[in-house]
Amino acid sequence: DPNLKRARQKLLERAGVFVVEGDINDGPLLKKLFDVVPFTHVMHLAAQAGVRYAMQNPNSYVHSNIAGFVNLLEACKSANPQPSIVWASSSS
């Protein structure tokens, strides 16, 4: 539910956590973020939810959940300093 996401984002921001909304398959966005902010940690919560939809459209699931994760790993690998990664979501 997007409303839950927004409520959690507000809680995280009050605790000093920088939340970025974007597509982890957007390489230029990731590069710009890592160029601008010397992240020490990255919490990866992005995922396309829905087992039924993934069964009907597996390429969409792979693009969002697998390719996106690889893009994020590559951005972290190239960053200086190299951040620690917390991966807390693989969807359903």
C-alpha positions as CSV (number, residue, x, y, z in Angstrom):
1,D,0.0,0.0,0.0
2,P,1.5,3.3,-1.1
3,N,0.1,5.0,2.0
4,L,2.1,2.7,4.3
5,K,5.2,3.4,2.3
6,R,4.7,7.2,2.7
7,A,4.1,6.8,6.5
8,R,7.3,4.7,6.9
9,Q,9.2,7.2,4.8
10,K,8.2,10.0,7.1
11,L,9.3,8.0,10.2
12,L,12.6,7.2,8.6
13,E,13.2,10.9,7.6
14,R,12.5,12.0,11.2
15,A,15.2,9.6,12.3
16,G,17.6,11.1,9.8
17,V,17.4,8.4,7.2
18,F,17.8,9.8,3.6
19,V,15.0,8.2,1.5
20,V,15.3,8.2,-2.3
21,E,12.4,7.4,-4.6
22,G,13.4,6.3,-8.0
23,D,14.0,3.3,-10.3
24,I,17.1,1.2,-9.4
25,N,17.3,0.4,-13.1
26,D,18.1,4.1,-13.7
27,G,21.9,3.9,-13.9
28,P,22.4,7.7,-14.4
29,L,20.2,8.4,-11.3
30,L,22.3,5.9,-9.2
31,K,25.6,7.4,-10.5
32,K,24.4,10.9,-9.6
33,L,23.3,9.9,-6.2
34,F,26.5,8.1,-5.4
35,D,28.6,11.1,-6.8
36,V,26.7,13.6,-4.7
37,V,26.3,11.6,-1.4
38,P,29.1,9.6,0.3
39,F,26.7,6.9,1.4
40,T,28.0,4.7,4.2
41,H,25.0,2.4,4.1
42,V,22.3,1.5,1.5
43,M,19.1,-0.2,2.5
44,H,17.5,-1.9,-0.5
45,L,13.8,-2.2,-0.1
46,A,12.8,-2.0,-3.7
47,A,10.8,-4.9,-5.2
48,Q,7.9,-5.7,-7.5
49,A,5.4,-7.5,-5.4
50,G,2.9,-10.0,-6.5
51,V,3.5,-13.7,-7.2
52,R,0.6,-14.0,-9.6
53,Y,1.7,-11.1,-11.7
54,A,5.3,-12.5,-11.8
55,M,3.9,-15.8,-13.1
56,Q,2.1,-14.0,-15.9
57,N,5.0,-11.6,-16.7
58,P,8.3,-13.0,-15.4
59,N,10.4,-10.5,-17.5
60,S,8.9,-7.6,-15.6
61,Y,9.8,-9.3,-12.3
62,V,13.3,-10.1,-13.4
63,H,13.8,-6.5,-14.6
64,S,12.6,-5.0,-11.3
65,N,13.8,-7.4,-8.7
66,I,17.0,-9.0,-10.2
67,A,18.4,-6.6,-12.8
68,G,17.6,-3.7,-10.4
69,F,19.4,-5.3,-7.6
70,V,22.5,-5.9,-9.8
71,N,22.4,-2.3,-10.9
72,L,22.4,-1.2,-7.2
73,L,25.2,-3.6,-6.4
74,E,27.3,-2.2,-9.3
75,A,26.7,1.4,-8.2
76,C,27.8,0.5,-4.6
77,K,30.8,-1.4,-5.9
78,S,32.0,1.7,-7.8
79,A,31.3,4.2,-5.0
80,N,33.9,5.8,-2.8
81,P,33.5,5.1,0.1
82,Q,32.0,1.8,-0.7
83,P,28.8,1.5,1.4
84,S,27.5,-1.5,3.3
85,I,24.3,-2.9,1.9
86,V,21.2,-4.1,3.7
87,W,19.0,-6.1,1.4
88,A,15.6,-6.5,3.1
89,S,13.3,-7.3,0.2
90,S,13.0,-9.8,-2.6
91,S,9.2,-9.3,-2.9
92,S,7.0,-12.3,-2.3
